[in-house]
Amino acid sequence: MANIKSAKKRVRQSEKNRLHNRYYAKTARNLVRAIRASKDSAEVATKLPVAMKQLDKLVKMNIIHRNKAANIKSSLALHANSLRA
């Protein structure tokens, strides 16, 4: 454990930020998982914009990399299009 006052504060801040980031990342993962598991095109059509928006927010908050978000969005769009066809 750190001895310096500023290092102790940094440890507290890091833990708080880690839990905050984990919550948002887990929420987005659950959305993505629900879309991929769904076989109903109407349900996917309603959930897809929400997931896209959430992924964009994660990129903006530096929780995930922009390329990872782009890859996930692309795969979700492919899944949604395959259900429509």
Buried (B, 14 or more C-beta within 10 A) or exposed (E): EEEEEEEEEEEEEEEEEEEEBEEBBEEBBEBBEEBEEBEEBEEBEEBBEEBBEBBEBBBEEEBBEEEEBEEBBEEBEEBBEEBEE
